Amino acid sequence: GGKARGLAFMDRIHAGYFDPAKYPGVTVAIPRTLVLGTDVFDDFMRENDLLPQAVGSHSDSHMANLFIKASLPGKIVGDLRDFIRNVKVPLAVRSSSLLEDSLYQPFAGIYATKMLPNDQVSDDIRFLNLVNAIKFVYASTFFRQAKSYIGSTPHRVEDEKMAVVIQPVVGQAHAECFYPDFSGV
């Protein structure tokens, strides 16, 4: 998707052109990122036969519930369990659709991002929260705002593909709160 491509591009630019010697005491890094490609979205949609209902005119809550009840493709479940077992900081689960960073019809702000505190002791609870966040981002592809926006473009909602970018939130814990170092668009 658009965000995933942009992050990969920025990582290459950063590695090739950023000279840390010019900026002593400044660390610039892209957080370790996990990307579920659009192929996972395609498998999810197909295995759960979601497209017929997804293109209908259901409410956003109906769509979210429909997607939350569906199962993620088995090929990624083990990898997600390993990831959550090893990452115990807050997470941003972000949309990365094919159309999202389009030059002429950008979809910025149309699809969901879920922020997870990821601070539960149980790996199982953190895993379930991650899985549900992924499914919610997938469902946002078919929320009313997204359908309305895509209707104003030459694209069709059936043709949209969603990748998901999962990133640790970079920051520091202060007492019982976690604050990102900075945030922006």
C-alpha positions as CSV (number, residue, x, y, z in Angstrom):
1,G,0.0,0.0,0.0
2,G,0.9,3.7,-0.1
3,K,2.2,4.1,3.4
4,A,4.3,0.9,3.2
5,R,5.8,2.0,-0.1
6,G,6.6,5.4,1.3
7,L,8.2,4.1,4.5
8,A,10.4,1.7,2.4
9,F,11.4,4.6,0.2
10,M,12.2,6.8,3.1
11,D,14.3,4.0,4.7
12,R,16.4,3.7,1.5
13,I,16.8,7.5,1.3
14,H,17.7,7.7,5.0
15,A,20.3,4.9,4.7
16,G,21.9,6.4,1.6
17,Y,21.9,10.1,2.4
18,F,21.5,10.9,6.1
19,D,24.9,11.8,7.6
20,P,24.6,11.5,11.4
21,A,28.0,13.3,11.8
22,K,26.2,16.5,10.6
23,Y,23.7,16.3,13.4
24,P,25.4,15.2,16.6
25,G,23.1,14.0,19.3
26,V,20.2,13.5,16.9
27,T,19.0,10.1,16.1
28,V,16.7,9.6,13.1
29,A,15.2,6.2,12.5
30,I,12.2,4.6,11.1
31,P,10.7,2.3,13.7
32,R,10.8,-1.5,13.0
33,T,7.8,-2.0,10.9
34,L,5.7,-5.1,10.1
35,V,3.6,-4.9,6.9
36,L,0.8,-7.2,6.0
37,G,0.6,-6.9,2.2
38,T,-2.4,-6.6,0.1
39,D,-2.2,-10.3,-0.6
40,V,-3.2,-11.0,3.0
41,F,-6.2,-8.7,2.6
42,D,-7.2,-10.6,-0.6
43,D,-6.9,-13.9,1.2
44,F,-8.9,-12.5,4.2
45,M,-11.7,-11.3,1.9
46,R,-11.8,-14.5,-0.1
47,E,-11.6,-17.0,2.8
48,N,-14.4,-15.3,4.6
49,D,-16.5,-14.5,1.5
50,L,-16.8,-10.9,2.7
51,L,-16.9,-8.9,-0.6
52,P,-20.7,-9.4,-1.3
53,Q,-21.6,-7.9,2.1
54,A,-18.7,-5.4,2.1
55,V,-19.9,-3.6,-1.0
56,G,-23.5,-3.3,0.3
57,S,-24.9,-0.3,2.1
58,H,-24.4,-1.5,5.7
59,S,-23.6,0.8,8.7
60,D,-20.0,1.1,9.8
61,S,-20.7,-0.7,13.0
62,H,-22.3,-3.6,11.1
63,M,-19.2,-3.7,8.8
64,A,-16.8,-3.6,11.7
65,N,-18.6,-6.5,13.5
66,L,-18.7,-8.5,10.3
67,F,-15.0,-8.2,9.9
68,I,-14.1,-8.7,13.6
69,K,-16.0,-12.1,13.4
70,A,-14.0,-13.2,10.4
71,S,-10.8,-15.2,10.6
72,L,-7.4,-13.9,9.5
73,P,-5.5,-16.2,7.1
74,G,-3.8,-19.0,8.9
75,K,-0.5,-18.3,7.2
76,I,0.0,-15.1,9.2
77,V,-1.3,-16.0,12.6
78,G,1.9,-17.6,13.9
79,D,4.0,-14.7,12.7
80,L,1.6,-12.3,14.5
81,R,1.8,-14.3,17.7
82,D,5.6,-14.2,17.5
83,F,5.6,-10.5,16.9
84,I,3.3,-9.7,19.8
85,R,5.3,-12.0,22.1
86,N,8.4,-9.9,21.4
87,V,7.0,-6.4,21.2
88,K,5.6,-4.9,24.4
89,V,5.4,-1.2,23.6
90,P,2.4,0.7,22.3
91,L,1.5,0.0,18.7
92,A,0.1,1.9,15.8
93,V,-1.9,-0.3,13.4
94,R,-2.3,1.8,10.3
95,S,-4.0,1.5,7.0
96,S,-1.9,1.4,3.8
97,S,-4.2,1.1,0.8
98,L,-3.1,1.1,-2.8
99,L,-5.0,4.4,-3.4
100,E,-4.2,6.1,0.0
101,D,-1.2,8.1,-1.2
102,S,-2.3,8.6,-4.7
103,L,-1.0,11.9,-6.2
104,Y,-4.3,13.0,-7.8
105,Q,-6.9,11.6,-5.4
106,P,-5.2,11.0,-2.1
107,F,-7.2,9.0,0.5
108,A,-5.3,10.4,3.5
109,G,-7.5,10.3,6.6
110,I,-10.2,8.1,5.0
111,Y,-9.2,4.8,6.5
112,A,-8.6,3.7,10.1
113,T,-5.6,3.7,12.4
114,K,-5.9,1.9,15.7
115,M,-3.6,2.8,18.6
116,L,-3.0,-0.1,21.0
117,P,-1.5,0.4,24.4
118,N,-0.2,-3.2,24.2
119,D,0.5,-3.2,27.9
120,Q,-1.5,-6.2,29.0
121,V,0.5,-8.9,30.8
122,S,-1.1,-11.7,28.8
123,D,0.3,-12.4,25.3
124,D,-3.1,-13.8,24.4
125,I,-4.9,-10.6,25.2
126,R,-2.4,-8.5,23.3
127,F,-2.6,-10.9,20.3
128,L,-6.4,-10.6,20.3
129,N,-6.2,-6.8,20.4
130,L,-3.8,-6.8,17.5
131,V,-5.9,-9.2,15.4
132,N,-9.0,-7.1,16.1
133,A,-7.2,-3.9,15.2
134,I,-6.1,-5.4,11.9
135,K,-9.6,-6.5,11.1
136,F,-10.9,-3.1,12.0
137,V,-8.5,-1.4,9.6
138,Y,-9.6,-3.9,6.9
139,A,-13.2,-3.1,7.6
140,S,-12.6,0.7,7.3
141,T,-12.0,0.0,3.5
142,F,-15.8,-0.4,3.3
143,F,-17.0,2.2,5.8
144,R,-19.5,4.8,4.5
145,Q,-16.9,7.6,4.3
146,A,-14.5,5.5,2.3
147,K,-17.3,4.4,-0.1
148,S,-18.5,7.9,-0.5
149,Y,-15.0,9.2,-1.2
150,I,-14.1,6.4,-3.6
151,G,-17.4,7.1,-5.4
152,S,-16.1,10.6,-6.3
153,T,-13.1,9.1,-8.1
154,P,-12.8,6.9,-11.2
155,H,-12.1,3.9,-8.9
156,R,-14.5,1.2,-7.6
157,V,-14.6,0.1,-4.0
158,E,-14.2,-3.5,-5.2
159,D,-10.9,-2.7,-6.6
160,E,-9.3,-1.2,-3.5
161,K,-6.7,-3.3,-1.7
162,M,-5.6,-2.7,1.9
163,A,-2.2,-3.4,3.4
164,V,-1.7,-2.9,7.1
165,V,1.4,-1.3,8.7
166,I,2.2,-2.1,12.3
167,Q,4.7,0.0,14.1
168,P,5.9,0.5,17.6
169,V,5.1,3.9,18.9
170,V,8.5,5.6,19.6
171,G,8.5,7.4,23.0
172,Q,8.9,7.1,26.7
173,A,6.9,5.9,29.6
174,H,6.3,8.5,32.3
175,A,4.7,7.0,35.4
176,E,1.8,5.0,34.0
177,C,1.5,6.9,30.7
178,F,3.4,6.5,27.5
179,Y,4.2,9.6,25.5
180,P,5.4,9.6,21.8
181,D,8.5,11.5,21.1
182,F,6.6,13.5,18.5
183,S,3.7,13.1,16.1
184,G,2.7,14.6,12.9
185,V,1.2,14.2,9.4
